[in-house]
Amino acid sequence: MNGQNRSDIYPGLEVDIILKKDQRSGKLTRGIVKDLLTSSSFHSRGIKVRLEDGQVGRVAHIIDEE
């Protein structure tokens, strides 16, 4: 799943995000969502979140909990 819909993302969810400094390289950072920072229900580049470790970026992938 991609991270473009706010309704798919919630605190405690494991996600891969792209940090601002990694936008050119596309390097992903994995973590647990602490806060949702994007207020709109959809964002074409991904919903912006803060991870539990304090890093901020846009959700690239939602990790399936299966």
PDB file of N, CA, C and O in Angstrom:
ATOM      1  N   MET A   1       0.839  -1.196   0.000  1.00  0.00           N
ATOM      2  CA  MET A   1       0.000   0.000   0.000  1.00  0.00           C
ATOM      3  C   MET A   1       0.876   1.248   0.000  1.00  0.00           C
ATOM      4  O   MET A   1       1.918   1.287   0.655  1.00  0.00           O
ATOM      5  N   ASN A   2       0.452   2.248  -0.727  1.00  0.00           N
ATOM      6  CA  ASN A   2       1.199   3.506  -0.692  1.00  0.00           C
ATOM      7  C   ASN A   2       0.647   4.376   0.439  1.00  0.00           C
ATOM      8  O   ASN A   2      -0.370   4.038   1.045  1.00  0.00           O
ATOM      9  N   GLY A   3       1.298   5.464   0.716  1.00  0.00           N
ATOM     10  CA  GLY A   3       0.919   6.305   1.846  1.00  0.00           C
ATOM     11  C   GLY A   3       0.254   7.596   1.458  1.00  0.00           C
ATOM     12  O   GLY A   3       0.496   8.629   2.082  1.00  0.00           O
ATOM     13  N   GLN A   4      -0.599   7.563   0.420  1.00  0.00           N
ATOM     14  CA  GLN A   4      -1.208   8.796  -0.062  1.00  0.00           C
ATOM     15  C   GLN A   4      -2.537   9.129   0.610  1.00  0.00           C
ATOM     16  O   GLN A   4      -2.967  10.282   0.578  1.00  0.00           O
ATOM     17  N   ASN A   5      -3.192   8.146   1.216  1.00  0.00           N
ATOM     18  CA  ASN A   5      -4.479   8.383   1.865  1.00  0.00           C
ATOM     19  C   ASN A   5      -4.307   8.439   3.378  1.00  0.00           C
ATOM     20  O   ASN A   5      -3.799   7.500   3.991  1.00  0.00           O
ATOM     21  N   ARG A   6      -4.735   9.544   3.969  1.00  0.00           N
ATOM     22  CA  ARG A   6      -4.574   9.738   5.416  1.00  0.00           C
ATOM     23  C   ARG A   6      -5.336   8.675   6.204  1.00  0.00           C
ATOM     24  O   ARG A   6      -4.912   8.288   7.293  1.00  0.00           O
ATOM     25  N   SER A   7      -6.445   8.206   5.668  1.00  0.00           N
ATOM     26  CA  SER A   7      -7.273   7.227   6.377  1.00  0.00           C
ATOM     27  C   SER A   7      -6.572   5.882   6.559  1.00  0.00           C
ATOM     28  O   SER A   7      -6.972   5.090   7.413  1.00  0.00           O
ATOM     29  N   ASP A   8      -5.518   5.611   5.757  1.00  0.00           N
ATOM     30  CA  ASP A   8      -4.786   4.341   5.850  1.00  0.00           C
ATOM     31  C   ASP A   8      -3.685   4.374   6.916  1.00  0.00           C
ATOM     32  O   ASP A   8      -3.089   3.343   7.226  1.00  0.00           O
ATOM     33  N   ILE A   9      -3.417   5.561   7.476  1.00  0.00           N
ATOM     34  CA  ILE A   9      -2.263   5.738   8.348  1.00  0.00           C
ATOM     35  C   ILE A   9      -2.731   6.149   9.745  1.00  0.00           C
ATOM     36  O   ILE A   9      -3.623   6.984   9.894  1.00  0.00           O
ATOM     37  N   TYR A  10      -2.118   5.552  10.755  1.00  0.00           N
ATOM     38  CA  TYR A  10      -2.506   5.846  12.139  1.00  0.00           C
ATOM     39  C   TYR A  10      -1.300   5.606  13.050  1.00  0.00           C
ATOM     40  O   TYR A  10      -0.386   4.866  12.686  1.00  0.00           O
ATOM     41  N   PRO A  11      -1.293   6.228  14.234  1.00  0.00           N
ATOM     42  CA  PRO A  11      -0.179   6.021  15.169  1.00  0.00           C
ATOM     43  C   PRO A  11      -0.017   4.543  15.508  1.00  0.00           C
ATOM     44  O   PRO A  11      -0.995   3.825  15.714  1.00  0.00           O
ATOM     45  N   GLY A  12       1.246   4.105  15.559  1.00  0.00           N
ATOM     46  CA  GLY A  12       1.543   2.711  15.859  1.00  0.00           C
ATOM     47  C   GLY A  12       1.764   1.858  14.622  1.00  0.00           C
ATOM     48  O   GLY A  12       2.193   0.710  14.732  1.00  0.00           O
ATOM     49  N   LEU A  13       1.475   2.409  13.436  1.00  0.00           N
ATOM     50  CA  LEU A  13       1.630   1.678  12.177  1.00  0.00           C
ATOM     51  C   LEU A  13       3.098   1.694  11.745  1.00  0.00           C
ATOM     52  O   LEU A  13       3.774   2.716  11.869  1.00  0.00           O
ATOM     53  N   GLU A  14       3.590   0.554  11.237  1.00  0.00           N
ATOM     54  CA  GLU A  14       4.958   0.486  10.721  1.00  0.00           C
ATOM     55  C   GLU A  14       4.963   0.915   9.256  1.00  0.00           C
ATOM     56  O   GLU A  14       4.199   0.390   8.446  1.00  0.00           O
ATOM     57  N   VAL A  15       5.831   1.874   8.921  1.00  0.00           N
ATOM     58  CA  VAL A  15       5.869   2.433   7.571  1.00  0.00           C
ATOM     59  C   VAL A  15       7.310   2.655   7.125  1.00  0.00           C
ATOM     60  O   VAL A  15       8.231   2.693   7.941  1.00  0.00           O
ATOM     61  N   ASP A  16       7.485   2.801   5.810  1.00  0.00           N
ATOM     62  CA  ASP A  16       8.733   3.301   5.230  1.00  0.00           C
ATOM     63  C   ASP A  16       8.459   4.731   4.799  1.00  0.00           C
ATOM     64  O   ASP A  16       7.471   5.000   4.115  1.00  0.00           O
ATOM     65  N   ILE A  17       9.340   5.656   5.200  1.00  0.00           N
ATOM     66  CA  ILE A  17       9.187   7.049   4.804  1.00  0.00           C
ATOM     67  C   ILE A  17      10.414   7.504   4.028  1.00  0.00           C
ATOM     68  O   ILE A  17      11.481   6.893   4.095  1.00  0.00           O
ATOM     69  N   ILE A  18      10.230   8.604   3.285  1.00  0.00           N
ATOM     70  CA  ILE A  18      11.351   9.276   2.620  1.00  0.00           C
ATOM     71  C   ILE A  18      11.575  10.589   3.357  1.00  0.00           C
ATOM     72  O   ILE A  18      10.701  11.455   3.391  1.00  0.00           O
ATOM     73  N   LEU A  19      12.758  10.724   3.945  1.00  0.00           N
ATOM     74  CA  LEU A  19      13.117  11.961   4.626  1.00  0.00           C
ATOM     75  C   LEU A  19      13.405  13.045   3.589  1.00  0.00           C
ATOM     76  O   LEU A  19      13.748  12.744   2.445  1.00  0.00           O
ATOM     77  N   LYS A  20      13.264  14.306   3.993  1.00  0.00           N
ATOM     78  CA  LYS A  20      13.518  15.428   3.085  1.00  0.00           C
ATOM     79  C   LYS A  20      14.915  15.320   2.453  1.00  0.00           C
ATOM     80  O   LYS A  20      15.077  15.536   1.252  1.00  0.00           O
ATOM     81  N   LYS A  21      15.916  14.986   3.272  1.00  0.00           N
ATOM     82  CA  LYS A  21      17.301  14.912   2.762  1.00  0.00           C
ATOM     83  C   LYS A  21      17.505  13.745   1.805  1.00  0.00           C
ATOM     84  O   LYS A  21      18.483  13.729   1.058  1.00  0.00           O
ATOM     85  N   ASP A  22      16.594  12.759   1.814  1.00  0.00           N
ATOM     86  CA  ASP A  22      16.729  11.573   0.964  1.00  0.00           C
ATOM     87  C   ASP A  22      15.816  11.597  -0.262  1.00  0.00           C
ATOM     88  O   ASP A  22      15.702  10.592  -0.964  1.00  0.00           O
ATOM     89  N   GLN A  23      15.167  12.729  -0.526  1.00  0.00           N
ATOM     90  CA  GLN A  23      14.229  12.780  -1.645  1.00  0.00           C
ATOM     91  C   GLN A  23      14.898  12.509  -2.989  1.00  0.00           C
ATOM     92  O   GLN A  23      14.310  11.855  -3.851  1.00  0.00           O
ATOM     93  N   ARG A  24      16.113  13.002  -3.174  1.00  0.00           N
ATOM     94  CA  ARG A  24      16.814  12.775  -4.447  1.00  0.00           C
ATOM     95  C   ARG A  24      17.206  11.316  -4.628  1.00  0.00           C
ATOM     96  O   ARG A  24      17.050  10.756  -5.713  1.00  0.00           O
ATOM     97  N   SER A  25      17.718  10.698  -3.559  1.00  0.00           N
ATOM     98  CA  SER A  25      18.187   9.319  -3.665  1.00  0.00           C
ATOM     99  C   SER A  25      17.046   8.312  -3.555  1.00  0.00           C
ATOM    100  O   SER A  25      17.150   7.197  -4.067  1.00  0.00           O
ATOM    101  N   GLY A  26      15.961   8.698  -2.892  1.00  0.00           N
ATOM    102  CA  GLY A  26      14.841   7.780  -2.700  1.00  0.00           C
ATOM    103  C   GLY A  26      15.071   6.793  -1.570  1.00  0.00           C
ATOM    104  O   GLY A  26      14.332   5.816  -1.446  1.00  0.00           O
ATOM    105  N   LYS A  27      16.092   7.030  -0.735  1.00  0.00           N
ATOM    106  CA  LYS A  27      16.396   6.133   0.387  1.00  0.00           C
ATOM    107  C   LYS A  27      15.225   6.112   1.365  1.00  0.00           C
ATOM    108  O   LYS A  27      14.684   7.156   1.727  1.00  0.00           O
ATOM    109  N   LEU A  28      14.842   4.904   1.785  1.00  0.00           N
ATOM    110  CA  LEU A  28      13.712   4.742   2.695  1.00  0.00           C
ATOM    111  C   LEU A  28      14.189   4.566   4.129  1.00  0.00           C
ATOM    112  O   LEU A  28      15.251   3.997   4.382  1.00  0.00           O
ATOM    113  N   THR A  29      13.391   5.062   5.054  1.00  0.00           N
ATOM    114  CA  THR A  29      13.653   4.909   6.480  1.00  0.00           C
ATOM    115  C   THR A  29      12.428   4.247   7.098  1.00  0.00           C
ATOM    116  O   THR A  29      11.306   4.723   6.926  1.00  0.00           O
ATOM    117  N   ARG A  30      12.646   3.144   7.819  1.00  0.00           N
ATOM    118  CA  ARG A  30      11.523   2.414   8.416  1.00  0.00           C
ATOM    119  C   ARG A  30      11.323   2.841   9.862  1.00  0.00           C
ATOM    120  O   ARG A  30      12.286   3.069  10.594  1.00  0.00           O
ATOM    121  N   GLY A  31      10.056   2.947  10.265  1.00  0.00           N
ATOM    122  CA  GLY A  31       9.774   3.305  11.647  1.00  0.00           C
ATOM    123  C   GLY A  31       8.303   3.169  11.963  1.00  0.00           C
ATOM    124  O   GLY A  31       7.500   2.749  11.129  1.00  0.00           O
ATOM    125  N   ILE A  32       7.968   3.536  13.192  1.00  0.00           N
ATOM    126  CA  ILE A  32       6.599   3.468  13.694  1.00  0.00           C
ATOM    127  C   ILE A  32       6.032   4.888  13.747  1.00  0.00           C
ATOM    128  O   ILE A  32       6.682   5.794  14.269  1.00  0.00           O
ATOM    129  N   VAL A  33       4.822   5.089  13.210  1.00  0.00           N
ATOM    130  CA  VAL A  33       4.184   6.407  13.173  1.00  0.00           C
ATOM    131  C   VAL A  33       3.838   6.859  14.582  1.00  0.00           C
ATOM    132  O   VAL A  33       3.246   6.110  15.359  1.00  0.00           O
ATOM    133  N   LYS A  34       4.216   8.096  14.904  1.00  0.00           N
ATOM    134  CA  LYS A  34       3.829   8.718  16.169  1.00  0.00           C
ATOM    135  C   LYS A  34       2.728   9.754  15.928  1.00  0.00           C
ATOM    136  O   LYS A  34       1.705   9.749  16.613  1.00  0.00           O
ATOM    137  N   ASP A  35       2.942  10.647  14.949  1.00  0.00           N
ATOM    138  CA  ASP A  35       1.983  11.715  14.653  1.00  0.00           C
ATOM    139  C   ASP A  35       1.785  11.845  13.154  1.00  0.00           C
ATOM    140  O   ASP A  35       2.714  11.629  12.375  1.00  0.00           O
ATOM    141  N   LEU A  36       0.551  12.205  12.746  1.00  0.00           N
ATOM    142  CA  LEU A  36       0.273  12.549  11.356  1.00  0.00           C
ATOM    143  C   LEU A  36       0.358  14.063  11.241  1.00  0.00           C
ATOM    144  O   LEU A  36      -0.289  14.788  11.997  1.00  0.00           O
ATOM    145  N   LEU A  37       1.165  14.539  10.286  1.00  0.00           N
ATOM    146  CA  LEU A  37       1.385  15.977  10.151  1.00  0.00           C
ATOM    147  C   LEU A  37       0.609  16.594   8.992  1.00  0.00           C
ATOM    148  O   LEU A  37       0.406  17.808   8.967  1.00  0.00           O
ATOM    149  N   THR A  38       0.171  15.783   8.034  1.00  0.00           N
ATOM    150  CA  THR A  38      -0.627  16.281   6.915  1.00  0.00           C
ATOM    151  C   THR A  38      -2.094  16.266   7.334  1.00  0.00           C
ATOM    152  O   THR A  38      -2.605  15.246   7.794  1.00  0.00           O
ATOM    153  N   SER A  39      -2.771  17.413   7.171  1.00  0.00           N
ATOM    154  CA  SER A  39      -4.171  17.484   7.610  1.00  0.00           C
ATOM    155  C   SER A  39      -5.156  17.087   6.515  1.00  0.00           C
ATOM    156  O   SER A  39      -6.285  16.701   6.816  1.00  0.00           O
ATOM    157  N   SER A  40      -4.743  17.176   5.240  1.00  0.00           N
ATOM    158  CA  SER A  40      -5.662  16.821   4.156  1.00  0.00           C
ATOM    159  C   SER A  40      -5.809  15.300   4.062  1.00  0.00           C
ATOM    160  O   SER A  40      -4.936  14.563   4.521  1.00  0.00           O
ATOM    161  N   SER A  41      -6.899  14.835   3.473  1.00  0.00           N
ATOM    162  CA  SER A  41      -7.184  13.404   3.419  1.00  0.00           C
ATOM    163  C   SER A  41      -6.344  12.675   2.368  1.00  0.00           C
ATOM    164  O   SER A  41      -6.228  11.451   2.414  1.00  0.00           O
ATOM    165  N   PHE A  42      -5.750  13.425   1.412  1.00  0.00           N
ATOM    166  CA  PHE A  42      -4.947  12.820   0.351  1.00  0.00           C
ATOM    167  C   PHE A  42      -3.775  13.732   0.029  1.00  0.00           C
ATOM    168  O   PHE A  42      -3.923  14.954   0.025  1.00  0.00           O
ATOM    169  N   HIS A  43      -2.616  13.152  -0.241  1.00  0.00           N
ATOM    170  CA  HIS A  43      -1.461  13.929  -0.711  1.00  0.00           C
ATOM    171  C   HIS A  43      -0.731  13.101  -1.750  1.00  0.00           C
ATOM    172  O   HIS A  43      -0.394  11.944  -1.495  1.00  0.00           O
ATOM    173  N   SER A  44      -0.480  13.681  -2.924  1.00  0.00           N
ATOM    174  CA  SER A  44       0.083  12.933  -4.050  1.00  0.00           C
ATOM    175  C   SER A  44       1.491  12.397  -3.770  1.00  0.00           C
ATOM    176  O   SER A  44       1.869  11.360  -4.316  1.00  0.00           O
ATOM    177  N   ARG A  45       2.270  13.081  -2.930  1.00  0.00           N
ATOM    178  CA  ARG A  45       3.638  12.620  -2.632  1.00  0.00           C
ATOM    179  C   ARG A  45       3.713  11.823  -1.338  1.00  0.00           C
ATOM    180  O   ARG A  45       4.796  11.394  -0.940  1.00  0.00           O
ATOM    181  N   GLY A  46       2.588  11.622  -0.682  1.00  0.00           N
ATOM    182  CA  GLY A  46       2.567  10.845   0.562  1.00  0.00           C
ATOM    183  C   GLY A  46       2.232  11.704   1.762  1.00  0.00           C
ATOM    184  O   GLY A  46       2.579  12.884   1.814  1.00  0.00           O
ATOM    185  N   ILE A  47       1.557  11.104   2.724  1.00  0.00           N
ATOM    186  CA  ILE A  47       1.183  11.798   3.951  1.00  0.00           C
ATOM    187  C   ILE A  47       2.441  12.008   4.794  1.00  0.00           C
ATOM    188  O   ILE A  47       3.234  11.084   4.974  1.00  0.00           O
ATOM    189  N   LYS A  48       2.620  13.223   5.310  1.00  0.00           N
ATOM    190  CA  LYS A  48       3.787  13.526   6.136  1.00  0.00           C
ATOM    191  C   LYS A  48       3.509  13.063   7.565  1.00  0.00           C
ATOM    192  O   LYS A  48       2.455  13.346   8.135  1.00  0.00           O
ATOM    193  N   VAL A  49       4.481  12.345   8.128  1.00  0.00           N
ATOM    194  CA  VAL A  49       4.338  11.817   9.483  1.00  0.00           C
ATOM    195  C   VAL A  49       5.606  12.063  10.295  1.00  0.00           C
ATOM    196  O   VAL A  49       6.677  12.318   9.745  1.00  0.00           O
ATOM    197  N   ARG A  50       5.458  11.979  11.624  1.00  0.00           N
ATOM    198  CA  ARG A  50       6.608  11.970  12.527  1.00  0.00           C
ATOM    199  C   ARG A  50       6.684  10.575  13.108  1.00  0.00           C
ATOM    200  O   ARG A  50       5.690  10.043  13.603  1.00  0.00           O
ATOM    201  N   LEU A  51       7.886   9.974  13.045  1.00  0.00           N
ATOM    202  CA  LEU A  51       8.093   8.651  13.614  1.00  0.00           C
ATOM    203  C   LEU A  51       8.348   8.760  15.113  1.00  0.00           C
ATOM    204  O   LEU A  51       8.595   9.848  15.631  1.00  0.00           O
ATOM    205  N   GLU A  52       8.286   7.615  15.808  1.00  0.00           N
ATOM    206  CA  GLU A  52       8.512   7.602  17.252  1.00  0.00           C
ATOM    207  C   GLU A  52       9.903   8.089  17.628  1.00  0.00           C
ATOM    208  O   GLU A  52      10.106   8.585  18.736  1.00  0.00           O
ATOM    209  N   ASP A  53      10.878   7.952  16.702  1.00  0.00           N
ATOM    210  CA  ASP A  53      12.239   8.436  16.989  1.00  0.00           C
ATOM    211  C   ASP A  53      12.429   9.911  16.626  1.00  0.00           C
ATOM    212  O   ASP A  53      13.533  10.442  16.747  1.00  0.00           O
ATOM    213  N   GLY A  54      11.350  10.577  16.177  1.00  0.00           N
ATOM    214  CA  GLY A  54      11.399  12.012  15.915  1.00  0.00           C
ATOM    215  C   GLY A  54      11.653  12.398  14.468  1.00  0.00           C
ATOM    216  O   GLY A  54      11.546  13.577  14.129  1.00  0.00           O
ATOM    217  N   GLN A  55      11.986  11.444  13.601  1.00  0.00           N
ATOM    218  CA  GLN A  55      12.242  11.767  12.195  1.00  0.00           C
ATOM    219  C   GLN A  55      10.926  12.087  11.485  1.00  0.00           C
ATOM    220  O   GLN A  55       9.887  11.500  11.787  1.00  0.00           O
ATOM    221  N   VAL A  56      10.986  13.025  10.539  1.00  0.00           N
ATOM    222  CA  VAL A  56       9.800  13.460   9.796  1.00  0.00           C
ATOM    223  C   VAL A  56      10.007  13.199   8.316  1.00  0.00           C
ATOM    224  O   VAL A  56      11.064  13.506   7.763  1.00  0.00           O
ATOM    225  N   GLY A  57       8.986  12.628   7.673  1.00  0.00           N
ATOM    226  CA  GLY A  57       9.064  12.389   6.238  1.00  0.00           C
ATOM    227  C   GLY A  57       7.712  11.994   5.690  1.00  0.00           C
ATOM    228  O   GLY A  57       6.724  11.927   6.421  1.00  0.00           O
ATOM    229  N   ARG A  58       7.677  11.731   4.390  1.00  0.00           N
ATOM    230  CA  ARG A  58       6.431  11.340   3.726  1.00  0.00           C
ATOM    231  C   ARG A  58       6.377   9.825   3.574  1.00  0.00           C
ATOM    232  O   ARG A  58       7.373   9.188   3.231  1.00  0.00           O
ATOM    233  N   VAL A  59       5.209   9.260   3.832  1.00  0.00           N
ATOM    234  CA  VAL A  59       5.045   7.815   3.781  1.00  0.00           C
ATOM    235  C   VAL A  59       5.171   7.340   2.332  1.00  0.00           C
ATOM    236  O   VAL A  59       4.455   7.807   1.447  1.00  0.00           O
ATOM    237  N   ALA A  60       6.096   6.401   2.109  1.00  0.00           N
ATOM    238  CA  ALA A  60       6.288   5.794   0.796  1.00  0.00           C
ATOM    239  C   ALA A  60       5.563   4.459   0.729  1.00  0.00           C
ATOM    240  O   ALA A  60       4.931   4.143  -0.280  1.00  0.00           O
ATOM    241  N   HIS A  61       5.650   3.672   1.799  1.00  0.00           N
ATOM    242  CA  HIS A  61       5.018   2.354   1.844  1.00  0.00           C
ATOM    243  C   HIS A  61       4.493   2.068   3.244  1.00  0.00           C
ATOM    244  O   HIS A  61       5.097   2.452   4.245  1.00  0.00           O
ATOM    245  N   ILE A  62       3.364   1.390   3.288  1.00  0.00           N
ATOM    246  CA  ILE A  62       2.846   0.890   4.552  1.00  0.00           C
ATOM    247  C   ILE A  62       3.250  -0.574   4.648  1.00  0.00           C
ATOM    248  O   ILE A  62       3.009  -1.347   3.721  1.00  0.00           O
ATOM    249  N   ILE A  63       3.862  -0.959   5.762  1.00  0.00           N
ATOM    250  CA  ILE A  63       4.322  -2.336   5.941  1.00  0.00           C
ATOM    251  C   ILE A  63       3.130  -3.197   6.357  1.00  0.00           C
ATOM    252  O   ILE A  63       2.469  -2.921   7.359  1.00  0.00           O
ATOM    253  N   ASP A  64       2.866  -4.245   5.571  1.00  0.00           N
ATOM    254  CA  ASP A  64       1.743  -5.122   5.885  1.00  0.00           C
ATOM    255  C   ASP A  64       2.020  -5.886   7.165  1.00  0.00           C
ATOM    256  O   ASP A  64       3.101  -6.444   7.353  1.00  0.00           O
ATOM    257  N   GLU A  65       1.031  -5.903   8.040  1.00  0.00           N
ATOM    258  CA  GLU A  65       1.164  -6.602   9.320  1.00  0.00           C
ATOM    259  C   GLU A  65       0.563  -7.977   9.218  1.00  0.00           C
ATOM    260  O   GLU A  65      -0.393  -8.288   9.928  1.00  0.00           O
ATOM    261  N   GLU A  66       1.106  -8.817   8.343  1.00  0.00           N
ATOM    262  CA  GLU A  66       0.560 -10.150   8.151  1.00  0.00           C
ATOM    263  C   GLU A  66       1.534 -11.208   8.615  1.00  0.00           C
ATOM    264  O   GLU A  66       1.238 -12.400   8.528  1.00  0.00           O
TER     265      GLU A  66
END
